[in-house]
């Protein structure tokens, strides 16, 4: 006999035989909790793509009716509905880096090749992209950096934070709160987010962990790192951190926003990316439950 759902609540998940699965339903899990959206909005006028990569494009393909909106001609090619197409780099907006982003496959003969090169975006287990969040406040890290240079978040910085807030534990997700998302603005005002740093070399870079800090977190058992900067790597030399962390099976979630809404510890972080075969990562939705 089938279980009757409780009034106003979804039924528990069932297996193929119809038996209730172990665990709790979503209403139980989220009762009394708050969901925090940590995801950047992407748009053509926002600095959501890496300046040397494919620009983000979002265009109307089918409109409800044939129409003309100034220079833009809209067409109802196949019916009275709206749909749009996108041209999007894998590393656009809030996104993650899979190991294959910087690590070639073993036996390829390429520099830094190794077993982690087999781990493309679609092969990263979703459980690696979630866990108890530890939010490290890095907003005051060396504000005197030169244009084009990222100030370093060092292993000593992390250890001092641990001295105040407790040691980071295996399986936790470490999020670097730099406040860099304050530069994520439309048009020319968004230049300092990445364009003025990377291309024009007219603005200091975002705080980024150095290799020793990443090595320290690897030893702690951290497998997922996040940042509200556009990259986990330094603006002036992003490769070493990527090669070290991704080469050891870590994943990075970059381009977060709103980390000020989270406590130092106690929230549960989740990132769910688009799943594309053989990808080097992908854009997605990041949330926290607290």
N, C-alpha and C positions, 0 to 999 in steps of 0.2 A: 504494500500500500504506500502510495506516495505521501511524502511529508507535506503538510499544508503550510505555506509561508505565514509567518506571524504578521499581524495587521500592520501595514505601513512600512514593512521591512522586506528586503529581498531575501529569497530563499538561499540557503547555503549551497555552495557549488556541489555538483554531483558528478560521480564518475560515470563511465559508459553503461554500467549495469544499473544505474539509478540510485546507488547508495550514496549517502552524504559523505563528502570528503572530510578529512580531518581538518581542524582549524576553525576559525571564526569567520563570520561574514563581514562585508565591508562596513556595515553599520556598526557592528561591535568594535571593529578595529579603529574607527574614526570618531566614535562618540567622545565628545569633550575635547577633541583635538582641533587644531587650526591648520589649514593648508596655506602654505606660502609659495607663491609663484616666483621662481628665481630665473626666469627666462627672458632674454631680450626679445623685443619685437623686431622683426626684420622687415625692411622696406628699401626701395631704391634710393631714397634720400637719407638713409641712415648708414653709418659707417660699419656695416655688418660683415663686409668681406675683407679678406687680406688684400692690401693694395696691389700686390704683384700677382694676384690670382684672378680667376674669372669673376667679373662683377656680377652682383645679384640682379636678376631681371624678373619682373612679374608683370605679365601682359594679359589683357583680355583676349580670349580666343572666340568665345561665343557669348552674345548678349541676347537679352530677351526678345528684342525686335531690332530690325535694321534701324540705325540712327546715326546722326552726325553730331559730335560734341566738339565744336571748333575744328581743329586740324585732325582730330581723331575720329575715324570712321568705324562705327561699331556694326557688327554683322551677326544676324541670327542664322548661323550656318546649318544648325541641325535641331532647332527647336527653341521654345520660349523659356530658356534658363540661362544662367551665367556660369561660365567656367573660365579659368585662367591657366596659363602655363608658366612654368618657372625655369630659369637657367640659374643653377645654384652650385657653387663649389661645396665640397663635402665639409669644409671647415668654415661655415658661415654662421654668424650669430652665436647663440649658445650651442655648443657642439662638443663632441669628444674626439680624442685622438686614440685610435687603436695602435697596438705595437707596430703593425705593418706601415704606419705613417712614416717612420724613420728607419725601420729595421728591414733590410732585404731578406729574402728567404735563404736559409742555409744551403750552401752549395752553389749559390749564384755567382760567387767570385767577387761580389761587390763589397765595399767597405762596410763594416759593422753588421754583416750578415750573421744570422743566428736563428735558433729555433723560434724565437718570438716573431720572426718574420712571417710565420704561417698564420698568426693571429690577426686576421682581418676583422673589420667592424662587425660583420655578421656572425663571427665566431666568438665574440666576447660574451660571456654569460651575463645575463641581466643582473644576477645577484652581485656581480663585481661592481656594478654601477649604482649600488645603493648600500646604505649602512648608517650606523650612528655617526652624526656629524660632530666634528670638532672644529670650531671656527677660530682661526688665529688672526687677531687684529694686527695688520701690517701697515696701517695707514701712516705711521710716523717713521717708517723705515727710510732713513737717509734721504730727506727731502731736498738735499742739495745736489742731486745728480745733474750731470751735464746733459745738454740736448743729445738725443739719440741713444742715451745710456740708461739702462735699467739698474736701479739700486738693488743690491743683493739682499735677499732674505737668507740668512746664514743658519747653519746648524746650531750655533750658539743662540741665535734669536729663538729658535724652536725650543731649545733646552730651557731657556729662561721662561718662556711661556709655560712649559711643562712644570717648572718649579712653582708657578703660581696656580695652575689649573689642574695639575695631575698628569701623569704620564699617558701618552697616547698608546692605545692598545691595538692589538691585531684585529683587523677587520673594520676598523673605524675609517671614515672618510674625512680627510683633512681638507678644509676649505680656507684658502688664503683671502682674507678680506682686506683689500687694498683701497677700496673706494674709487677704483678707476672707472667704474660705470657712470660716474658723474659727468664724464666727457662724452658719453654716448648720446649725441644730440643730432638733429637734422641739419643738413647743409654744411656750410663752412664752420659753424660752431662745433661740429663734430670732428674737426681736424685733429685736435690733440689726442683723440682716442687711439689712433694708430697712424694715419697719414702723415701728420706733422712730426711724428717720432721716427717712423721707418723710412719715409721717402724724403721729406724736406729736412730732416735732422734739425728741426727748429724747436723741439719740445722734449723735455726729459721723458724717459720711458717708464713704464709701469714697474712696480716692485715685482721681482721674480726670484724664486728659490735658486740658490746656486747648487752645483752638484753635491757638495757635502751635505746640504740640507736634505736633498732627495735621498741620498745614501742613508742618512740617519732615519728617515721615515721608512725606507725599505727594511731596515733592521728592526723597526718597530712592528712590521707586519702590515703596513698600509699598502693597499693595492689600487686605491683610487684617490687621486688628488684633484682638487678643483680650485679655480681662481676666478675673480671678477675682472681680471685683466684679459686682454685679447689673446694672450698666449702664456703657457707655463714657462716658456723659455724667455731669456732676456732679449730685449730689442736689439742689442748690439751683437749677440751671439747666442741664438736660440738652440743650436744643435746639441751642445754637450748634455743639457738636462734631458732633452728628448731621447737621445741615444741611451743615456744611462737608465732613465726610468722605464721607457717603453721596452728597452732591451731586456729588462728584468721582469717583464710581464705586467707592469703598471698600465693604467689608463689615466688620461688627463681629461677633465671636463673644464673647458675654457669659455670665457665670455658669459659668466654668470652675472646676475644683478640682484640687488636687494638683500645682500648678506647681513646688512645692519638689522634686519628684522629677526635674525636668529640668535638664540642664546649661545654662549660659549660652548656648551654641551647640552644634550638632552633632546635635540631634534633628530629626526630620521630623514636622511637625504635620499632622493630618488632621481635618476636621470634615465629617460627612455628615448633612445635615438631611433631614427629611421633605420630600417634593416635592409641593407643593399649588399648583394653578394660581392665579395672581394673588395669592399670599400676600405679606405684608410681611416674611417671615422664617420661622423655624420651629425647633422643638426638634429635637435630634439627638444623635449620639454623637461625642464628641471623643476622639481618642487621639494619642499620640506614639509614634514608633518611634525607638529609640536604641540 
